[in-house]
Amino acid sequence: MKILAKKTLTLFTKIARYIRLIKQGITDYRWLLFYIQRMDYHPGHRQFISSMIAKSLPKTLENEVNRENIKLAQVIEKEGFIILDNFLSKSQLDEMKAYFNTKLCFDPYRPEKAGFTNPNQAHKSCIHAYYREQDILCAPHLLELANDPKILGVIEKIYGAKPTISLIHMWWLLHSFNVKANSHDIYVNNPKEFHRDVDDWSEIKLFIYLTDVDEGSGPHTFIKTSQTWLLPPKVRAIDFDNPAFSCAENLVTLTGLAGFAWLENTYGLHRATIPIDQHRLMLSVTYTLSPLPHAPKKPLCSGKTQFDSYVNRVYLQSST
């Protein structure tokens, strides 16, 4: 009887989940697109479908003949990432850091906890602390960096169409957290697991360190060329020691001073390491083909801007 009751409960749980997913897809088309693309994890299939989708999306014609963008795009397509030398000026970095020193950040897993401006003030159960999207969007130079012509040009060359800025995040990864209170977190419960982001058919992220990051500060790690690896069906994460894959030979640990930046195809296997002796502050901008369901339902800002209205339509509402 206990076994039957357990199976019945599992069945009802699955039914309830499917009903919830259907409702999400009906009420917001972005969730429908999100779940559809998760039906196929094959890298070749995803690349083909991306190219088909791109045929119907806006393009920048002059980007076709930009040799530098073509070269950088080829590096990303082969290796999975490129480092962006001198992407931020010192004045840009200083102004951004000064701005965020005045803003509150919050633990997404414990929204009832108060926000804080200094990471040393975080409660011991906190491992991640995120800034509000509205505060991030208003940060000096943020939109300028996210809309850097070289960045947009390289990504468009890879996609075959203009990208969409779908998510902008800024967060702390903290070192003085309570391990038991974070048993749900992948960094804690499976420190050797590398994963793929599967949010859209194509997804590239701009990452920028806002603090100095060395081996003890929770550096981002990436397994180069893994964006092309064929994992078992429906699998998007593997253990680093898996003998079937050349993880150790292709591991890249990204360390650098504040302002260090890179572009990454996050379908490649990646993860952050646990900080040992220093908090890490990082900015990420996610570029996709379609708007993501995790983004704001409505643009957060309105008015005329110098930025491309299509690329920025998730966050910026152009006035006519």
DRENDO-1510 file (C-alpha; in Angstrom, 1 decimal, always signed):
<recs>
REC; n; res; u; v; w
REC; 1; MET; +0.0; +0.0; +0.0 .
REC; 2; LYS; +2.8; +2.4; +0.9 .
REC; 3; ILE; +4.5; +1.7; -2.5 .
REC; 4; LEU; +1.2; +2.3; -4.3 .
REC; 5; ALA; +0.5; +5.5; -2.4 .
REC; 6; LYS; +4.1; +6.8; -3.2 .
REC; 7; LYS; +3.6; +6.0; -6.9 .
REC; 8; THR; +0.2; +7.8; -6.9 .
REC; 9; LEU; +1.7; +10.8; -5.2 .
REC; 10; THR; +4.6; +10.9; -7.8 .
REC; 11; LEU; +2.0; +10.7; -10.7 .
REC; 12; PHE; -0.1; +13.6; -9.3 .
REC; 13; THR; +3.1; +15.6; -8.8 .
REC; 14; LYS; +4.1; +15.1; -12.4 .
REC; 15; ILE; +0.6; +16.0; -13.6 .
REC; 16; ALA; +0.6; +19.1; -11.5 .
REC; 17; ARG; +3.9; +20.1; -12.9 .
REC; 18; TYR; +2.8; +19.6; -16.5 .
REC; 19; ILE; -0.4; +21.7; -15.9 .
REC; 20; ARG; +1.8; +24.5; -14.4 .
REC; 21; LEU; +4.1; +24.4; -17.5 .
REC; 22; ILE; +1.1; +24.5; -19.9 .
REC; 23; LYS; -0.4; +27.5; -18.0 .
REC; 24; GLN; +3.0; +29.3; -18.2 .
REC; 25; GLY; +3.2; +28.7; -22.0 .
REC; 26; ILE; -0.3; +29.9; -22.6 .
REC; 27; THR; +0.1; +33.1; -20.5 .
REC; 28; ASP; +3.6; +34.0; -21.7 .
REC; 29; TYR; +4.9; +32.9; -25.1 .
REC; 30; ARG; +8.5; +33.2; -23.8 .
REC; 31; TRP; +7.9; +30.2; -21.5 .
REC; 32; LEU; +6.6; +28.2; -24.5 .
REC; 33; LEU; +9.8; +29.0; -26.5 .
REC; 34; PHE; +11.9; +28.2; -23.5 .
REC; 35; TYR; +10.4; +24.7; -23.0 .
REC; 36; ILE; +10.4; +23.9; -26.7 .
REC; 37; GLN; +14.2; +24.4; -27.1 .
REC; 38; ARG; +14.8; +22.2; -24.0 .
REC; 39; MET; +13.4; +19.3; -26.0 .
REC; 40; ASP; +16.7; +18.8; -27.9 .
REC; 41; TYR; +20.2; +19.1; -26.4 .
REC; 42; HIS; +22.1; +17.9; -29.5 .
REC; 43; PRO; +24.6; +20.7; -30.3 .
REC; 44; GLY; +24.4; +20.2; -34.1 .
REC; 45; HIS; +20.6; +20.2; -34.0 .
REC; 46; ARG; +20.5; +23.4; -31.9 .
REC; 47; GLN; +22.9; +25.2; -34.2 .
REC; 48; PHE; +20.9; +24.3; -37.3 .
REC; 49; ILE; +17.6; +25.4; -35.6 .
REC; 50; SER; +19.3; +28.6; -34.5 .
REC; 51; SER; +20.4; +29.4; -38.1 .
REC; 52; MET; +16.8; +28.8; -39.4 .
REC; 53; ILE; +15.4; +31.1; -36.8 .
REC; 54; ALA; +18.0; +33.8; -37.6 .
REC; 55; LYS; +16.8; +33.9; -41.2 .
REC; 56; SER; +13.7; +35.7; -40.1 .
REC; 57; LEU; +15.3; +38.1; -37.7 .
REC; 58; PRO; +16.7; +41.7; -38.3 .
REC; 59; LYS; +20.3; +42.0; -39.4 .
REC; 60; THR; +23.0; +44.6; -39.7 .
REC; 61; LEU; +24.1; +44.4; -43.3 .
REC; 62; GLU; +27.5; +46.2; -42.9 .
REC; 63; ASN; +28.5; +43.6; -40.3 .
REC; 64; GLU; +28.9; +41.0; -43.0 .
REC; 65; VAL; +32.2; +42.4; -44.2 .
REC; 66; ASN; +33.8; +43.3; -40.8 .
REC; 67; ARG; +36.9; +41.1; -40.8 .
REC; 68; GLU; +37.7; +41.6; -37.1 .
REC; 69; ASN; +34.3; +40.5; -36.1 .
REC; 70; ILE; +34.6; +37.5; -38.4 .
REC; 71; LYS; +37.9; +36.5; -36.8 .
REC; 72; LEU; +36.6; +36.8; -33.2 .
REC; 73; ALA; +33.4; +35.0; -34.0 .
REC; 74; GLN; +35.5; +32.1; -35.4 .
REC; 75; VAL; +37.5; +31.9; -32.2 .
REC; 76; ILE; +34.3; +31.7; -30.1 .
REC; 77; GLU; +32.8; +29.1; -32.4 .
REC; 78; LYS; +36.0; +26.9; -32.0 .
REC; 79; GLU; +37.1; +27.5; -28.4 .
REC; 80; GLY; +33.8; +28.6; -26.9 .
REC; 81; PHE; +35.1; +32.0; -25.5 .
REC; 82; ILE; +37.3; +35.0; -26.1 .
REC; 83; ILE; +39.0; +37.3; -23.6 .
REC; 84; LEU; +38.3; +41.0; -24.2 .
REC; 85; ASP; +41.5; +43.0; -23.6 .
REC; 86; ASN; +41.1; +46.5; -22.2 .
REC; 87; PHE; +37.3; +46.4; -22.4 .
REC; 88; LEU; +36.7; +48.8; -19.5 .
REC; 89; SER; +38.7; +51.9; -18.8 .
REC; 90; LYS; +39.8; +52.6; -15.3 .
REC; 91; SER; +37.4; +55.6; -15.0 .
REC; 92; GLN; +34.4; +53.4; -16.1 .
REC; 93; LEU; +35.4; +50.7; -13.6 .
REC; 94; ASP; +35.8; +53.2; -10.8 .
REC; 95; GLU; +32.4; +54.9; -11.5 .
REC; 96; MET; +30.6; +51.6; -11.7 .
REC; 97; LYS; +32.1; +50.3; -8.4 .
REC; 98; ALA; +31.3; +53.6; -6.6 .
REC; 99; TYR; +27.7; +53.4; -7.9 .
REC; 100; PHE; +27.1; +49.8; -6.6 .
REC; 101; ASN; +28.7; +50.7; -3.3 .
REC; 102; THR; +25.5; +52.6; -2.6 .
REC; 103; LYS; +23.0; +50.0; -3.8 .
REC; 104; LEU; +21.4; +47.1; -1.8 .
REC; 105; CYS; +21.9; +43.5; -2.9 .
REC; 106; PHE; +19.8; +40.6; -1.8 .
REC; 107; ASP; +19.9; +36.8; -1.3 .
REC; 108; PRO; +17.6; +35.3; -3.9 .
REC; 109; TYR; +17.0; +32.2; -1.8 .
REC; 110; ARG; +16.0; +34.1; +1.3 .
REC; 111; PRO; +14.0; +37.1; +0.1 .
REC; 112; GLU; +12.8; +37.8; +3.6 .
REC; 113; LYS; +16.3; +38.7; +4.6 .
REC; 114; ALA; +17.3; +42.4; +4.6 .
REC; 115; GLY; +19.5; +43.7; +1.8 .
REC; 116; PHE; +23.0; +45.0; +2.3 .
REC; 117; THR; +25.5; +47.3; +0.6 .
REC; 118; ASN; +28.7; +45.7; +2.0 .
REC; 119; PRO; +29.2; +42.0; +1.3 .
REC; 120; ASN; +30.8; +41.6; +4.7 .
REC; 121; GLN; +27.4; +42.5; +6.2 .
REC; 122; ALA; +25.8; +39.4; +4.5 .
REC; 123; HIS; +24.2; +36.8; +6.8 .
REC; 124; LYS; +26.2; +33.6; +7.1 .
REC; 125; SER; +23.6; +31.6; +5.2 .
REC; 126; CYS; +24.1; +33.7; +2.1 .
REC; 127; ILE; +26.3; +32.5; -0.8 .
REC; 128; HIS; +24.8; +34.7; -3.6 .
REC; 129; ALA; +23.6; +38.3; -3.4 .
REC; 130; TYR; +22.0; +40.0; -6.4 .
REC; 131; TYR; +21.4; +43.6; -7.2 .
REC; 132; ARG; +18.0; +44.8; -8.4 .
REC; 133; GLU; +17.6; +44.9; -12.2 .
REC; 134; GLN; +16.4; +48.5; -12.1 .
REC; 135; ASP; +19.6; +49.5; -10.2 .
REC; 136; ILE; +21.8; +47.6; -12.6 .
REC; 137; LEU; +20.2; +49.2; -15.6 .
REC; 138; CYS; +20.8; +52.7; -14.2 .
REC; 139; ALA; +24.5; +52.0; -13.5 .
REC; 140; PRO; +27.0; +54.3; -15.3 .
REC; 141; HIS; +28.3; +52.8; -18.5 .
REC; 142; LEU; +26.3; +49.6; -18.1 .
REC; 143; LEU; +24.2; +49.9; -21.3 .
REC; 144; GLU; +27.1; +51.4; -23.2 .
REC; 145; LEU; +29.2; +48.3; -22.4 .
REC; 146; ALA; +26.3; +45.9; -23.1 .
REC; 147; ASN; +25.8; +47.6; -26.5 .
REC; 148; ASP; +29.5; +47.8; -27.4 .
REC; 149; PRO; +29.5; +47.6; -31.3 .
REC; 150; LYS; +32.3; +45.0; -31.3 .
REC; 151; ILE; +30.3; +42.8; -28.9 .
REC; 152; LEU; +27.1; +43.1; -30.9 .
REC; 153; GLY; +28.9; +42.6; -34.2 .
REC; 154; VAL; +30.7; +39.4; -33.1 .
REC; 155; ILE; +27.5; +37.9; -31.7 .
REC; 156; GLU; +25.5; +38.8; -34.7 .
REC; 157; LYS; +28.2; +37.1; -36.9 .
REC; 158; ILE; +27.8; +33.9; -34.9 .
REC; 159; TYR; +24.0; +34.0; -34.8 .
REC; 160; GLY; +23.3; +35.3; -38.3 .
REC; 161; ALA; +21.0; +38.0; -36.9 .
REC; 162; LYS; +20.9; +40.7; -34.3 .
REC; 163; PRO; +21.0; +39.4; -30.8 .
REC; 164; THR; +18.5; +40.3; -28.0 .
REC; 165; ILE; +19.8; +41.5; -24.6 .
REC; 166; SER; +17.7; +39.1; -22.5 .
REC; 167; LEU; +19.2; +39.2; -19.0 .
REC; 168; ILE; +21.5; +41.6; -17.1 .
REC; 169; HIS; +22.7; +40.4; -13.7 .
REC; 170; MET; +25.2; +41.7; -11.1 .
REC; 171; TRP; +25.9; +39.6; -8.1 .
REC; 172; TRP; +28.3; +38.7; -5.3 .
REC; 173; LEU; +29.6; +35.2; -4.7 .
REC; 174; LEU; +30.5; +35.2; -1.0 .
REC; 175; HIS; +33.2; +33.2; +0.8 .
REC; 176; SER; +32.1; +33.3; +4.4 .
REC; 177; PHE; +28.8; +31.4; +4.0 .
REC; 178; ASN; +27.4; +28.5; +6.0 .
REC; 179; VAL; +27.8; +25.2; +4.1 .
REC; 180; LYS; +24.9; +23.4; +5.8 .
REC; 181; ALA; +22.5; +26.3; +5.0 .
REC; 182; ASN; +23.4; +26.0; +1.3 .
REC; 183; SER; +23.1; +22.3; +0.7 .
REC; 184; HIS; +20.8; +23.1; -2.2 .
REC; 185; ASP; +23.4; +25.0; -4.1 .
REC; 186; ILE; +25.4; +23.3; -6.9 .
REC; 187; TYR; +28.6; +24.9; -5.8 .
REC; 188; VAL; +28.3; +23.2; -2.4 .
REC; 189; ASN; +26.6; +19.9; -3.1 .
REC; 190; ASN; +28.4; +18.9; -6.3 .
REC; 191; PRO; +31.7; +20.9; -6.6 .
REC; 192; LYS; +32.9; +18.9; -9.6 .
REC; 193; GLU; +29.8; +19.3; -11.7 .
REC; 194; PHE; +30.0; +21.4; -14.9 .
REC; 195; HIS; +26.8; +22.4; -16.6 .
REC; 196; ARG; +25.5; +24.0; -19.8 .
REC; 197; ASP; +23.0; +26.9; -19.9 .
REC; 198; VAL; +19.9; +25.8; -21.9 .
REC; 199; ASP; +17.7; +29.0; -22.0 .
REC; 200; ASP; +17.6; +29.6; -25.7 .
REC; 201; TRP; +18.7; +27.9; -28.9 .
REC; 202; SER; +21.7; +30.2; -28.9 .
REC; 203; GLU; +23.1; +32.0; -25.9 .
REC; 204; ILE; +26.3; +34.0; -25.4 .
REC; 205; LYS; +27.2; +35.9; -22.3 .
REC; 206; LEU; +29.4; +38.9; -21.6 .
REC; 207; PHE; +31.1; +38.5; -18.2 .
REC; 208; ILE; +33.0; +41.2; -16.3 .
REC; 209; TYR; +34.7; +41.0; -13.0 .
REC; 210; LEU; +34.2; +44.1; -10.8 .
REC; 211; THR; +36.6; +42.8; -8.2 .
REC; 212; ASP; +40.1; +41.3; -8.5 .
REC; 213; VAL; +39.7; +37.5; -8.9 .
REC; 214; ASP; +42.4; +35.0; -8.2 .
REC; 215; GLU; +42.4; +31.3; -7.5 .
REC; 216; GLY; +40.9; +31.9; -4.0 .
REC; 217; SER; +38.2; +34.3; -5.1 .
REC; 218; GLY; +35.8; +31.9; -6.8 .
REC; 219; PRO; +37.0; +32.2; -10.4 .
REC; 220; HIS; +34.8; +31.2; -13.3 .
REC; 221; THR; +36.0; +28.0; -15.0 .
REC; 222; PHE; +35.2; +26.9; -18.6 .
REC; 223; ILE; +35.9; +23.7; -20.5 .
REC; 224; LYS; +36.9; +25.0; -24.0 .
REC; 225; THR; +35.4; +23.4; -27.1 .
REC; 226; SER; +32.8; +21.6; -24.9 .
REC; 227; GLN; +30.0; +23.6; -26.6 .
REC; 228; THR; +30.3; +21.1; -29.4 .
REC; 229; TRP; +30.5; +17.9; -27.2 .
REC; 230; LEU; +27.7; +15.4; -27.6 .
REC; 231; LEU; +26.5; +14.5; -24.0 .
REC; 232; PRO; +24.1; +11.7; -23.3 .
REC; 233; PRO; +20.5; +12.5; -24.2 .
REC; 234; LYS; +18.7; +15.0; -22.0 .
REC; 235; VAL; +22.0; +15.6; -20.0 .
REC; 236; ARG; +23.3; +19.1; -19.6 .
REC; 237; ALA; +25.8; +18.5; -16.8 .
REC; 238; ILE; +28.7; +16.2; -16.3 .
REC; 239; ASP; +31.2; +15.4; -13.5 .
REC; 240; PHE; +34.7; +16.9; -14.2 .
REC; 241; ASP; +36.2; +13.4; -13.6 .
REC; 242; ASN; +34.0; +11.7; -16.2 .
REC; 243; PRO; +36.5; +9.6; -18.2 .
REC; 244; ALA; +34.4; +9.8; -21.4 .
REC; 245; PHE; +35.3; +13.5; -21.8 .
REC; 246; SER; +38.5; +15.5; -21.9 .
REC; 247; CYS; +37.7; +18.0; -19.2 .
REC; 248; ALA; +41.1; +18.4; -17.5 .
REC; 249; GLU; +42.9; +18.9; -20.8 .
REC; 250; ASN; +40.5; +21.7; -21.8 .
REC; 251; LEU; +39.9; +23.4; -18.5 .
REC; 252; VAL; +40.4; +27.2; -18.4 .
REC; 253; THR; +40.3; +29.1; -15.1 .
REC; 254; LEU; +39.5; +32.7; -15.7 .
REC; 255; THR; +41.3; +35.0; -13.3 .
REC; 256; GLY; +42.2; +38.7; -13.6 .
REC; 257; LEU; +42.1; +42.1; -12.1 .
REC; 258; ALA; +38.8; +44.1; -11.7 .
REC; 259; GLY; +37.7; +44.9; -15.2 .
REC; 260; PHE; +38.7; +41.6; -16.7 .
REC; 261; ALA; +36.0; +40.7; -19.3 .
REC; 262; TRP; +35.2; +37.9; -21.8 .
REC; 263; LEU; +32.5; +36.5; -24.1 .
REC; 264; GLU; +31.4; +33.0; -23.6 .
REC; 265; ASN; +29.1; +30.5; -25.4 .
REC; 266; THR; +27.5; +29.2; -22.2 .
REC; 267; TYR; +26.4; +26.0; -23.9 .
REC; 268; GLY; +30.0; +25.1; -23.2 .
REC; 269; LEU; +30.4; +23.4; -19.8 .
REC; 270; HIS; +31.2; +25.8; -17.1 .
REC; 271; ARG; +31.0; +26.6; -13.3 .
REC; 272; ALA; +32.2; +28.9; -10.7 .
REC; 273; THR; +34.5; +27.7; -7.9 .
REC; 274; ILE; +33.8; +28.3; -4.2 .
REC; 275; PRO; +35.5; +31.5; -2.9 .
REC; 276; ILE; +38.0; +30.8; -0.2 .
REC; 277; ASP; +39.3; +34.1; +1.0 .
REC; 278; GLN; +37.7; +36.9; -1.0 .
REC; 279; HIS; +34.2; +37.8; -2.2 .
REC; 280; ARG; +33.7; +38.0; -6.0 .
REC; 281; LEU; +31.5; +40.6; -7.8 .
REC; 282; MET; +30.6; +39.9; -11.4 .
REC; 283; LEU; +28.4; +41.4; -14.1 .
REC; 284; SER; +26.8; +39.3; -16.9 .
REC; 285; VAL; +24.9; +40.3; -19.9 .
REC; 286; THR; +23.0; +37.5; -21.7 .
REC; 287; TYR; +22.5; +37.7; -25.5 .
REC; 288; THR; +20.0; +35.3; -27.1 .
REC; 289; LEU; +17.9; +35.0; -30.3 .
REC; 290; SER; +14.6; +35.2; -28.4 .
REC; 291; PRO; +13.5; +37.0; -25.2 .
REC; 292; LEU; +13.8; +34.8; -22.1 .
REC; 293; PRO; +11.0; +34.2; -19.6 .
REC; 294; HIS; +13.2; +35.1; -16.7 .
REC; 295; ALA; +13.5; +38.7; -17.9 .
REC; 296; PRO; +11.2; +41.6; -17.0 .
REC; 297; LYS; +7.7; +41.2; -18.4 .
REC; 298; LYS; +7.8; +44.9; -19.5 .
REC; 299; PRO; +10.7; +47.2; -20.3 .
REC; 300; LEU; +12.1; +48.9; -17.2 .
REC; 301; CYS; +13.0; +52.2; -18.9 .
REC; 302; SER; +11.4; +54.3; -21.7 .
REC; 303; GLY; +12.5; +57.2; -23.8 .
REC; 304; LYS; +14.7; +57.8; -26.8 .
REC; 305; THR; +18.2; +56.3; -26.5 .
REC; 306; GLN; +21.2; +55.9; -28.8 .
REC; 307; PHE; +21.0; +52.1; -28.6 .
REC; 308; ASP; +19.4; +49.7; -31.0 .
REC; 309; SER; +15.7; +49.4; -30.1 .
REC; 310; TYR; +15.5; +45.8; -31.3 .
REC; 311; VAL; +18.5; +44.6; -29.4 .
REC; 312; ASN; +17.4; +46.4; -26.2 .
REC; 313; ARG; +13.6; +45.8; -26.4 .
REC; 314; VAL; +13.5; +43.6; -23.3 .
REC; 315; TYR; +14.8; +46.4; -21.0 .
REC; 316; LEU; +14.2; +49.7; -23.0 .
REC; 317; GLN; +10.9; +50.9; -24.4 .
REC; 318; SER; +11.6; +53.3; -27.3 .
REC; 319; SER; +9.3; +56.3; -27.5 .
REC; 320; THR; +7.9; +57.2; -30.9 .
</recs>
